[in-house]
Amino acid sequence: MKALMFGWEFPPHILGGLGTASYGLTKGMHANGNMDITFVIPKPWGDEERGFAQIIGACNTPVAWRDVSWDYVQQRLGKYMDPQLYFDLRSHIYADFNNMRLNDLGCIEFSGRYPDNLLEEINNYSIVAGVIARTIPCDVIHSHDWLTYPAGIHAKNVTGKPLVIHVHATDFDRSRGNVNPAVFAIEKDGMMNADHIITVSNLTRRTVIEKYGINPDKVTTVHNAVIPLSDELLNLPVHDKKEKVVTFLGRITMQKGPEYFVEAAAKVLKKDHNVRFVMAGSGDMMDEMIRLAARRGIADKFHFTGFLRGKEVYEMLKNSDVYIMPSVSEPFGISPLEAMQMGVPSIISKQSGCAEILTNVIKTDYWDVDAMADAIHALISYPALHDQLKEQGIEEMKGITWEKAGKKVIDIYNKVIA
């Protein structure tokens, strides 16, 4: 079966959970066998893991004819794609886009991030999708998150193949209900044009049905998972430390509830001063959280690391005694699963999708900072409770695999193709 996937991130260059989930699912689907996956992203960097999917960069796809030689294309794009693919794509340009800002290869430049002109990049991505869909044979089209829904719709219109969209989050989650009308319109259009919708949790499924007016028969939940960690990561060294370490790791935005973490930390430190709190990540609320920690008089016990990537994430988790995710509205939340793999007992909000499948964690309401503080205090004060959640959490993670999630997605493919 041939699947044409559109995504926005791909490891090792990720800015959130979307890239991690896209990578894990793609790899899990490939492991099921009989899958030929082409994964499109705005801008590859050349160091992405290959073998289980062909990666195409929108930024390397020509939308206007340029008279260039094989050697020149090899020199410019050889790190990212086979030059023959460039020429194959060039032969399927379907309109005159010379009025756009193009480079010397006739390609649109993409940031590979979430720039201020994000809506423009989303539109440009859908233009490129038309060239790719005319070039790459497929049985089904799969669009990850709202950023790629217009691309998926265009590809569906070009090929006549069924479209599956994957809802990793909605704007209701990201904005705490203060929805951006432009984003909502893109999300709704994607859902209406999709032949089937995959959500990462039942929480998100309810949002899709109730907020977007989608027929429940059209929406299926496939929970996220984790990739088994290498021995190198599992055996990272633990630094000598005299104090317990409690960690928040994620985007510092209102969706993630960082202020509740700070408030809970202040309550814990009133009982036990032998604790350090770490807020690892970046986001638009970071400065506000620094000020809040200072107002609560706990700045000397609070650390802000900035954005962590790759091995840095696991080094942080390895040296943590407790992990906490106090999200206000979390469609799924992969980070607690990663923490549990590393043997870190976790506290998660009941308002997170992963709470639907995790057993060996402590669950509190995101707003209940007293319960959150009590849970933190219990885990750092009672070794038996800490060790129980640590060992049972490691064992639980062995059964939550991307291969199982991939099988469910392939079943959905077979359904829409039939």
C-alpha atoms as one frame of an Amber mdcrd trajectory, in Angstrom:
protein
   0.000   0.000   0.000   1.293   3.446  -0.919   0.619   6.353   1.459   1.385
  10.007   0.719   1.791  11.795   4.056   2.003  15.503   4.706   3.590  16.687
   7.954   5.256  19.801   9.347   8.034  18.452  11.592  10.318  15.438  11.547
  13.078  14.471  14.003  15.709  15.397  14.881  14.442  18.912  14.113  11.276
  19.226  16.164   9.551  22.057  17.995   6.920  20.000  19.824   5.193  16.642
  20.010   3.911  16.681  16.415   7.246  15.662  14.911   7.806  12.938  17.493
   4.351  11.458  16.872   4.682  11.630  13.078   8.035   9.861  13.236   6.847
   7.167  15.634   3.667   6.427  13.709   5.460   6.265  10.351   8.058   3.910
  11.751   5.386   1.778  13.426   3.388   1.503  10.200   6.491   0.463   8.259
   7.159  -2.240  10.850   3.775  -3.814   9.989   5.061  -4.538   6.471   3.654
  -3.870   3.003   3.768  -0.078   3.460   5.399   2.358   1.047   5.318   5.783
   2.711   6.308   9.132   1.230   6.535  11.780   3.945   6.484  15.444   2.895
   7.762  18.204   5.186   8.329  21.912   4.454  12.094  21.809   4.909  14.310
  18.769   5.511  17.777  19.352   6.962  19.425  16.267   5.526  20.022  14.408
   8.794  16.556  12.841   9.110  16.454   9.077   9.628  15.540   7.319   6.379
  14.743   3.770   5.340  11.153   3.500   6.534   9.884   6.452   4.477  10.912
   8.568   1.513  11.218  12.167   2.693  10.443  14.984   0.277  11.012  18.632
   1.123   8.454  21.118  -0.139  11.349  23.576  -0.366  13.076  21.249  -2.855
  10.033  20.713  -5.074   9.993  22.911  -8.223   6.801  24.800  -9.020   8.312
  26.656 -11.994  10.614  25.429 -14.775  14.312  26.212 -14.458  16.844  25.045
 -17.039  19.361  23.434 -14.698  21.779  20.552 -15.189  21.910  17.248 -13.330
  25.265  18.200 -11.806  23.899  21.502 -10.504  20.873  19.813  -8.930  23.177
  17.188  -7.414  25.334  19.957  -5.976  22.369  21.875  -4.544  20.032  19.078
  -3.414  22.090  15.904  -3.228  22.092  16.006   0.569  18.287  16.058   0.642
  16.958  14.052  -2.320  17.843  12.051  -5.422  18.306  14.544  -8.311  16.121
  12.294 -10.477  13.198  13.045  -8.169  13.696  16.768  -8.762  13.414  16.245
 -12.530  10.418  13.920 -12.092   8.697  16.603 -10.018   9.630  19.308 -12.526
   7.774  17.436 -15.256   4.504  17.751 -13.258   4.381  21.527 -12.761   0.734
  22.369 -13.364   0.563  26.191 -13.504   2.685  29.315 -13.908   3.957  30.311
 -10.473   6.739  32.602 -11.688   5.030  35.548  -9.999   5.979  34.035  -6.626
   9.316  34.408  -4.823  11.254  31.399  -6.107  14.878  30.350  -5.879  17.228
  29.372  -8.710  15.685  25.874  -8.861  12.136  27.190  -9.224  11.287  26.225
  -5.637   9.467  28.104  -2.869  11.540  28.718   0.244  10.166  27.453   3.579
  11.364  28.256   7.091  10.871  24.765   8.458   9.443  26.328  11.607   6.351
  28.324  12.667   7.071  31.797  11.254   5.013  34.965  11.520   3.771  34.367
   7.952   2.586  30.862   8.852  -0.682  31.102   6.903   1.281  32.072   3.791
   3.563  29.058   4.219   0.545  26.784   4.672  -0.884  28.064   1.393   2.474
  27.668  -0.385   2.733  24.137   0.999  -0.619  23.287  -0.591   0.654  24.605
  -3.946   3.675  22.331  -3.735   1.397  19.422  -2.758  -0.172  19.657  -6.201
   3.167  18.921  -7.896   4.003  16.088  -5.510   0.563  14.463  -5.779   0.857
  14.467  -9.583   4.281  12.777  -9.342   4.140  10.240  -6.499   1.635   7.352
  -6.939  -0.452   6.676  -3.833  -3.467   4.750  -2.580  -4.269   7.079   0.311
  -3.358  10.593   1.477  -2.649  11.330   5.153  -2.397  14.880   6.551  -0.937
  15.505  10.009  -2.362  18.468  11.931  -4.149  21.564  10.627  -1.060  23.009
   8.949  -1.192  20.322   6.266  -4.944  19.961   5.741  -5.008  22.315   2.695
  -2.171  20.292   1.150  -4.091  17.067   1.756  -7.276  18.474   0.229  -5.364
  19.626  -2.869  -3.711  16.210  -3.214  -7.102  14.517  -2.885  -8.591  16.729
  -5.586  -5.656  15.997  -7.904  -5.564  12.223  -7.413  -9.114  11.281  -6.438
  -7.600   9.203  -3.614  -9.160   9.135  -0.114  -7.932  11.633   2.463  -7.297
  10.764   6.111  -6.526  13.666   8.430  -4.797  13.234  11.769  -5.914  15.629
  14.522  -2.993  15.966  16.927  -4.601  19.053  18.494  -7.300  21.606  17.781
  -7.258  25.349  18.279  -9.645  24.835  21.198  -6.746  23.076  22.962  -4.067
  25.579  22.019  -6.082  28.696  22.872  -8.120  27.610  25.920 -11.222  28.283
  23.867 -10.155  31.688  22.453 -10.187  30.262  18.936  -8.499  31.937  15.963
 -11.196  32.110  13.227  -8.675  31.542  10.409  -7.261  28.434  12.071 -10.733
  27.121  12.917 -11.774  27.540   9.274  -8.782  25.518   8.058  -9.460  22.801
  10.637 -13.160  22.616   9.782 -12.454  22.529   6.028 -10.004  19.669   6.522
 -12.478  17.693   8.598 -15.319  18.211   6.126 -13.169  17.133   3.159 -11.618
  14.128   4.902 -12.850  10.624   4.206 -11.863   9.710   7.760 -10.467  11.508
  10.796  -7.964  10.097  13.286  -7.751  11.719  16.729  -5.007  11.072  19.268
  -7.457  10.626  22.167 -11.133  10.310  22.983 -10.849  13.784  24.508  -9.901
  15.166  21.089 -12.513  12.983  19.381 -15.249  14.609  21.479 -13.934  18.057
  20.565 -14.001  17.197  16.852 -17.563  15.883  17.079 -18.995  18.567  19.356
 -17.107  21.718  18.328 -16.776  21.033  14.594 -20.043  19.184  14.001 -18.498
  16.018  12.556 -20.373  12.708  12.262 -19.034  10.360  14.993 -18.859   7.479
  12.486 -16.170   9.416  10.638 -13.845   9.799  13.665 -11.586   7.115  15.179
  -9.195   7.416  18.120  -5.689   6.024  17.751  -3.682   6.799  20.880  -0.044
   7.785  20.558   2.810   5.618  21.808   6.572   5.652  22.368   9.562   4.183
  20.585  11.722   1.890  22.759  14.771   3.752  23.985  18.336   2.723  23.245
  20.567   1.337  25.980  22.671   4.485  25.636  19.742   6.682  26.690  18.455
   4.318  29.356  21.897   4.189  30.956  22.723   7.883  30.918  24.670   8.928
  34.030  22.879  10.418  37.022  24.588  13.474  38.481  25.273  13.666  42.188
  22.637  15.871  43.741  21.608  16.644  47.292  18.096  17.783  46.451  15.107
  16.160  44.766  14.371  17.411  41.250  10.827  17.944  39.930  10.570  18.664
  36.204   8.095  20.264  33.798   9.133  19.697  30.182   7.205  21.208  27.289
   6.122  24.395  25.585   5.630  27.177  28.117   2.231  28.222  26.814  -1.204
  28.544  28.371  -2.251  25.136  26.981   0.398  23.441  29.127  -0.645  25.060
  32.431   2.832  26.232  33.521   1.440  28.604  36.138  -0.087  25.659  38.035
   3.342  24.029  38.171   4.840  27.175  39.699   2.006  27.481  42.238   2.345
  23.810  43.210   6.106  24.273  43.590   5.559  27.161  45.997   3.290  24.967
  48.145   5.774  22.053  48.172   8.659  24.319  49.181   6.704  25.487  52.225
   6.829  21.874  53.494  10.191  20.742  52.150  12.984  23.101  51.134  15.189
  20.272  49.856  13.671  20.331  46.343  14.539  21.996  43.050  12.021  22.658
  40.293  12.919  22.737  36.619  10.837  24.245  33.811  12.418  22.915  30.615
  11.189  24.408  27.368  10.373  27.712  25.755   7.225  29.625  24.867   5.358
  32.890  25.087   4.692  32.535  28.837   8.313  31.982  29.860   9.003  35.546
  31.035   5.700  35.573  32.916   6.642  32.334  34.703  10.044  33.754  35.684
   8.269  36.719  37.244   5.722  34.463  38.972   8.475  32.354  40.536  10.106
  35.554  41.783   6.816  36.841  43.255   6.321  33.549  45.101   9.827  33.858
  46.552  11.072  30.590  45.049  13.393  31.883  42.293  16.426  30.396  44.073
  14.781  26.962  43.806  13.533  27.313  40.249  15.433  26.745  37.008  14.535
  27.596  33.407  16.620  25.608  30.933  15.211  26.860  27.642  14.310  24.487
  24.813  15.852  21.014  25.047  16.224  18.654  22.110  17.287  15.069  21.467
  19.592  13.605  24.075  19.227  16.687  26.285  15.615  15.728  27.013  16.601
  12.308  28.314  19.524  13.704  30.319  17.036  15.999  32.042  14.587  13.174
  32.705  17.310  10.829  33.948  18.242  13.372  36.598  14.644  14.033  37.662
  12.840  12.424  40.593   9.337  13.444  39.476   7.876  14.513  36.139   4.735
  16.631  35.957   2.434  17.639  33.079  -0.300  19.999  34.373  -1.843  20.672
  30.947  -5.149  22.519  30.784  -6.159  20.747  27.575  -3.721  18.148  26.254
  -4.900  16.161  23.212  -2.475  13.385  24.180   0.911  14.273  25.695   3.814
  11.972  24.843   6.265  13.426  27.370   4.930  11.502  30.419   5.406   8.265
  28.479   9.004   9.248  27.766   9.511  10.060  31.439   8.057   6.706  32.510
  10.385   4.925  30.084  13.278   6.590  31.895  11.930   5.431  35.252  10.573
   8.812  36.379   7.251   8.665  38.286   4.803  11.052  36.652   1.912  13.301
  37.619  -0.465  14.253  34.810  -3.634  16.284  34.507  -6.942  14.478  34.153
  -7.517  16.814  31.190  -4.881  15.026  29.069  -5.487  12.361  26.440  -2.741
  10.087  27.759  -4.705   9.826  31.025  -7.088   7.569  29.058  -4.441   4.855
  28.670  -1.970   5.332  31.538  -2.448   3.473  34.808   0.771   3.835  36.760
   0.697   7.610  37.149  -0.900  10.067  39.551  -3.740  12.058  37.984  -4.991
  15.411  39.271  -7.127  18.199  37.863  -4.868  20.830  36.297  -6.343  23.556
  38.504  -6.003  21.629  41.770  -2.576  22.856  42.851  -3.115  21.499  46.373
  -3.585  17.944  45.044  -0.638  18.468  42.691   1.588  19.637  45.539   0.476
  16.726  47.735   1.331  14.264  44.930   4.781  15.803  44.452   5.436  15.759
  48.182   4.360  12.117  48.458   6.639  10.998  45.607   9.728  12.747  47.017
   9.007  11.727  50.622   7.989   8.064  50.369  10.591   5.875  48.602   8.234
   2.866  48.439   5.612   4.838  46.479   8.290   6.327  44.216   9.840   2.941
  43.461   6.460   1.302  42.833   5.443   3.876  40.231   8.922   3.789  38.726
   9.013   0.019  38.183   5.373  -0.365  37.153   5.667   2.604  34.816   8.649
   1.079  33.020   6.719  -2.174  32.588   3.577  -0.401  31.365   5.514   1.403
  28.627   6.589  -1.897  27.089   3.008  -2.493  25.932   2.337   0.944  24.406
   3.993   0.669  20.986   3.820   2.553  17.712   3.574  -0.749  15.864   0.163
  -1.342  17.465  -0.929   2.221  16.647   0.350   1.798  13.096  -1.739  -1.350
  12.628  -4.882   0.595  13.587  -4.054   3.323  11.052  -3.474   0.743   8.307
  -6.886  -0.757   9.120  -8.400   2.715   8.655  -6.595   3.028   5.310  -8.050
  -0.272   4.145 -11.502   0.912   5.170 -11.390   4.207   3.246  -9.758   2.615
   0.210 -12.473  -0.038   0.095
